[in-house]
Amino acid sequence: MLRLCVRLQGQAFLPSPRGLHLLPEVPPWLSPPVRKRRDQTPGPSPSWLAVRDAPMGSSASKAALGATTDEPMEPKAKHLADLIQYINGTNMSVDHLADVLSEKTGNSSWVVVFKALVTVHHLMVHGNERFIQHLASRNSLFTLHNFLDKSVIEGYTMSTFIRRYSRYLNEKSLAYRLIASDITKTKRGTDGTMRTMDTKQLLNTLPVIQTQFDALLNFNANPDELTNGIIHAAFMLLFKDSLRLFAAYNEGILNLLDKYFDMRKNQCKESLDIYIKFLERTAKLAQFLKVAEVRKSISIQGFSVVFCISLGAGVTRPPLPPLHKHTEIVSILNYFVNSKTIH
């Protein structure tokens, strides 16, 4: 389901298990254009949005509904392809499509909700950037942290993954709002986005990546829990995001270390904390990717990044430094920041 964020004294807050968190204001460049309705008379209920809105197109409407049926199987490829074709079309509106998929997450069936989330994620990854840009501009996010389908036994287990999955999609959307790009699609390499950022940009961007990365790793599915096509499709999308997100994360850390000895003392302290957290998340990523090693249908052949965890699936990478080497690096960085006298 969707719920508007809480507003207290004009400020927007995002509910979470840890309390209320301030939701950043939507930047002007993300604000959707104001449109005048041609017909001011009351329209039909939201459940008919997909078939009512002519601007969306009948084929896209059918595809959105077809991708989110109550059949316990992953969204059909033909429906996803139709939706990709629709949002990649010139000047095609995406807000109607987002409304239809968002409404589907209010269903009581874990099958429908999970398929809606998988469809949204698929469009984020493979669709035109306008789709995730629109999601980032919305003042309401998925609020499925209390979702529970008690109608079937499988619903209990799948509801847990739905709650975790929706949180990740929230963080992915919010990250786009905060850094004005999908970090999984940015240019990589020595002249890429993360390697060319200045110190201030790095210190602002890396914590955002860390938060999104944490939400992804929190999906935490075991191989024997990928029992149906829907959760398998979700894991596949998360798996691909994890590699791309970690590649950007790693390149940001390399850039941070390059700049470390020229930073002010307060920046050094912040950077050291970011680096230590990076090491912790690298270990967690190894556990996450072990699931992919068991699921033989998942391949990452041809994908390699520095520090990438090898699964023996054709991935080549430099060996990870031993744990004691990481400890030595942290000790050196810590000694340097403590020896600085200028803040």
Disulfide bonds with the S-S distance in Angstrom:
none
